[in-house]
Amino acid sequence: MVKRVLVSIQRSALSGQLILFKSTALRARYANSSLAIRVAWPMAKAIGL
């Protein structure tokens, strides 16, 4: 029971990170901001995208 709750928390946290990364990447693309790309790219590599 506890393990199942922990797994669901981890999944929601991971999907939250993915949503955050996607919105950051979109913002970087539209704003053409090299700083946002520099921040988002290592994050994507760390997550494993």
Distance bins in CASP14 RR format, pairs under 12 A and 6 or more apart:
PFRMAT RR
TARGET T0000
AUTHOR 0000-0000-0000
RMODE 2
METHOD distances of the structure
MODEL  1
1 7 0 0 0 0 0 1 0 0 0 0 0
1 8 0 0 0 0 0 1 0 0 0 0 0
2 8 0 0 0 0 0 1 0 0 0 0 0
2 9 0 0 0 0 0 1 0 0 0 0 0
3 9 0 0 0 0 0 1 0 0 0 0 0
3 10 0 0 0 0 0 1 0 0 0 0 0
4 10 0 0 0 0 0 1 0 0 0 0 0
4 11 0 0 0 0 0 1 0 0 0 0 0
5 11 0 0 0 0 0 1 0 0 0 0 0
5 12 0 0 0 0 0 1 0 0 0 0 0
6 12 0 0 0 0 0 1 0 0 0 0 0
6 13 0 0 0 0 0 1 0 0 0 0 0
7 13 0 0 0 0 0 1 0 0 0 0 0
7 14 0 0 0 0 0 1 0 0 0 0 0
8 14 0 0 0 0 0 1 0 0 0 0 0
8 15 0 0 0 0 0 1 0 0 0 0 0
9 15 0 0 0 0 0 1 0 0 0 0 0
9 16 0 0 0 0 0 1 0 0 0 0 0
10 16 0 0 0 0 0 1 0 0 0 0 0
10 17 0 0 0 0 0 1 0 0 0 0 0
11 17 0 0 0 0 0 1 0 0 0 0 0
11 18 0 0 0 0 0 1 0 0 0 0 0
12 18 0 0 0 0 0 1 0 0 0 0 0
12 19 0 0 0 0 0 1 0 0 0 0 0
13 19 0 0 0 0 0 1 0 0 0 0 0
13 20 0 0 0 0 0 1 0 0 0 0 0
13 47 0 0 0 0 0 1 0 0 0 0 0
14 20 0 0 0 0 0 1 0 0 0 0 0
14 21 0 0 0 0 0 1 0 0 0 0 0
14 47 1 0 0 1 0 0 0 0 0 0 0
14 48 0 0 0 0 0 1 0 0 0 0 0
14 49 0 0 0 0 0 1 0 0 0 0 0
15 21 0 0 0 0 0 1 0 0 0 0 0
15 22 0 0 0 0 0 1 0 0 0 0 0
15 47 0 0 0 0 0 1 0 0 0 0 0
16 22 0 0 0 0 1 0 0 0 0 0 0
16 23 0 0 0 0 1 0 0 0 0 0 0
16 24 0 0 0 0 0 1 0 0 0 0 0
16 47 0 0 0 0 0 1 0 0 0 0 0
17 23 0 0 0 0 0 1 0 0 0 0 0
17 24 0 0 0 0 0 1 0 0 0 0 0
17 40 0 0 0 0 0 1 0 0 0 0 0
17 43 0 0 0 0 1 0 0 0 0 0 0
17 44 0 0 0 0 0 1 0 0 0 0 0
17 46 0 0 0 0 1 0 0 0 0 0 0
17 47 1 0 0 1 0 0 0 0 0 0 0
17 48 0 0 0 0 0 1 0 0 0 0 0
17 49 0 0 0 0 0 1 0 0 0 0 0
18 24 0 0 0 0 0 1 0 0 0 0 0
18 25 0 0 0 0 0 1 0 0 0 0 0
18 40 0 0 0 0 0 1 0 0 0 0 0
18 43 0 0 0 0 0 1 0 0 0 0 0
18 44 0 0 0 0 1 0 0 0 0 0 0
18 47 1 0 0 1 0 0 0 0 0 0 0
18 48 0 0 0 0 0 1 0 0 0 0 0
18 49 0 0 0 0 1 0 0 0 0 0 0
19 25 0 0 0 0 0 1 0 0 0 0 0
19 26 0 0 0 0 0 1 0 0 0 0 0
19 47 0 0 0 0 0 1 0 0 0 0 0
20 26 0 0 0 0 0 1 0 0 0 0 0
20 27 0 0 0 0 0 1 0 0 0 0 0
20 39 0 0 0 0 0 1 0 0 0 0 0
20 40 0 0 0 0 1 0 0 0 0 0 0
20 43 0 0 0 0 1 0 0 0 0 0 0
20 44 0 0 0 0 0 1 0 0 0 0 0
20 47 0 0 0 0 0 1 0 0 0 0 0
21 27 0 0 0 0 0 1 0 0 0 0 0
21 28 0 0 0 0 0 1 0 0 0 0 0
21 36 0 0 0 0 0 1 0 0 0 0 0
21 37 0 0 0 0 0 1 0 0 0 0 0
21 39 0 0 0 0 0 1 0 0 0 0 0
21 40 1 0 0 1 0 0 0 0 0 0 0
21 41 0 0 0 0 1 0 0 0 0 0 0
21 42 0 0 0 0 0 1 0 0 0 0 0
21 43 1 0 1 0 0 0 0 0 0 0 0
21 44 1 0 0 1 0 0 0 0 0 0 0
21 45 0 0 0 0 0 1 0 0 0 0 0
21 46 0 0 0 0 0 1 0 0 0 0 0
21 47 1 0 0 1 0 0 0 0 0 0 0
21 48 0 0 0 0 0 1 0 0 0 0 0
21 49 1 0 0 1 0 0 0 0 0 0 0
22 28 0 0 0 0 0 1 0 0 0 0 0
22 29 0 0 0 0 0 1 0 0 0 0 0
22 40 0 0 0 0 1 0 0 0 0 0 0
22 43 0 0 0 0 0 1 0 0 0 0 0
22 44 0 0 0 0 1 0 0 0 0 0 0
22 47 0 0 0 0 0 1 0 0 0 0 0
22 49 0 0 0 0 1 0 0 0 0 0 0
23 29 0 0 0 0 0 1 0 0 0 0 0
23 30 0 0 0 0 0 1 0 0 0 0 0
23 31 0 0 0 0 0 1 0 0 0 0 0
23 36 0 0 0 0 0 1 0 0 0 0 0
23 40 0 0 0 0 1 0 0 0 0 0 0
24 30 0 0 0 0 0 1 0 0 0 0 0
24 31 0 0 0 0 0 1 0 0 0 0 0
24 33 0 0 0 0 1 0 0 0 0 0 0
24 35 0 0 0 0 0 1 0 0 0 0 0
24 36 1 0 0 1 0 0 0 0 0 0 0
24 37 0 0 0 0 1 0 0 0 0 0 0
24 38 0 0 0 0 0 1 0 0 0 0 0
24 39 1 0 0 1 0 0 0 0 0 0 0
24 40 1 0 1 0 0 0 0 0 0 0 0
24 41 0 0 0 0 0 1 0 0 0 0 0
24 42 0 0 0 0 0 1 0 0 0 0 0
24 43 1 0 0 1 0 0 0 0 0 0 0
24 44 0 0 0 0 1 0 0 0 0 0 0
24 47 0 0 0 0 0 1 0 0 0 0 0
24 49 0 0 0 0 0 1 0 0 0 0 0
25 31 0 0 0 0 0 1 0 0 0 0 0
25 33 0 0 0 0 0 1 0 0 0 0 0
25 36 0 0 0 0 1 0 0 0 0 0 0
25 37 1 0 0 1 0 0 0 0 0 0 0
25 39 0 0 0 0 0 1 0 0 0 0 0
25 40 1 0 1 0 0 0 0 0 0 0 0
25 41 0 0 0 0 1 0 0 0 0 0 0
25 43 0 0 0 0 1 0 0 0 0 0 0
25 44 1 0 0 1 0 0 0 0 0 0 0
25 47 0 0 0 0 0 1 0 0 0 0 0
25 49 0 0 0 0 1 0 0 0 0 0 0
26 32 0 0 0 0 0 1 0 0 0 0 0
26 33 0 0 0 0 0 1 0 0 0 0 0
26 36 0 0 0 0 1 0 0 0 0 0 0
26 37 0 0 0 0 0 1 0 0 0 0 0
26 40 0 0 0 0 1 0 0 0 0 0 0
27 33 1 0 0 1 0 0 0 0 0 0 0
27 35 0 0 0 0 0 1 0 0 0 0 0
27 36 1 0 0 1 0 0 0 0 0 0 0
27 37 0 0 0 0 1 0 0 0 0 0 0
27 39 0 0 0 0 0 1 0 0 0 0 0
27 40 0 0 0 0 1 0 0 0 0 0 0
28 34 0 0 0 0 1 0 0 0 0 0 0
28 35 0 0 0 0 1 0 0 0 0 0 0
28 36 1 1 0 0 0 0 0 0 0 0 0
28 37 1 0 1 0 0 0 0 0 0 0 0
28 38 0 0 0 0 1 0 0 0 0 0 0
28 39 0 0 0 0 1 0 0 0 0 0 0
28 40 1 0 1 0 0 0 0 0 0 0 0
28 41 0 0 0 0 1 0 0 0 0 0 0
28 43 0 0 0 0 0 1 0 0 0 0 0
28 44 0 0 0 0 0 1 0 0 0 0 0
29 36 0 0 0 0 1 0 0 0 0 0 0
29 37 0 0 0 0 1 0 0 0 0 0 0
29 40 0 0 0 0 1 0 0 0 0 0 0
30 36 0 0 0 0 1 0 0 0 0 0 0
30 37 0 0 0 0 0 1 0 0 0 0 0
31 37 0 0 0 0 1 0 0 0 0 0 0
31 40 0 0 0 0 0 1 0 0 0 0 0
33 39 0 0 0 0 1 0 0 0 0 0 0
33 40 0 0 0 0 1 0 0 0 0 0 0
34 40 0 0 0 0 0 1 0 0 0 0 0
34 41 0 0 0 0 0 1 0 0 0 0 0
35 41 0 0 0 0 0 1 0 0 0 0 0
36 42 0 0 0 0 0 1 0 0 0 0 0
36 43 0 0 0 0 0 1 0 0 0 0 0
36 44 0 0 0 0 0 1 0 0 0 0 0
37 43 0 0 0 0 0 1 0 0 0 0 0
37 44 0 0 0 0 0 1 0 0 0 0 0
38 44 0 0 0 0 0 1 0 0 0 0 0
38 45 0 0 0 0 0 1 0 0 0 0 0
39 45 0 0 0 0 0 1 0 0 0 0 0
39 46 0 0 0 0 0 1 0 0 0 0 0
40 46 0 0 0 0 0 1 0 0 0 0 0
40 47 0 0 0 0 0 1 0 0 0 0 0
40 49 0 0 0 0 1 0 0 0 0 0 0
41 47 0 0 0 0 0 1 0 0 0 0 0
41 48 0 0 0 0 0 1 0 0 0 0 0
41 49 0 0 0 0 1 0 0 0 0 0 0
42 48 0 0 0 0 0 1 0 0 0 0 0
42 49 0 0 0 0 0 1 0 0 0 0 0
43 49 0 0 0 0 1 0 0 0 0 0 0
END
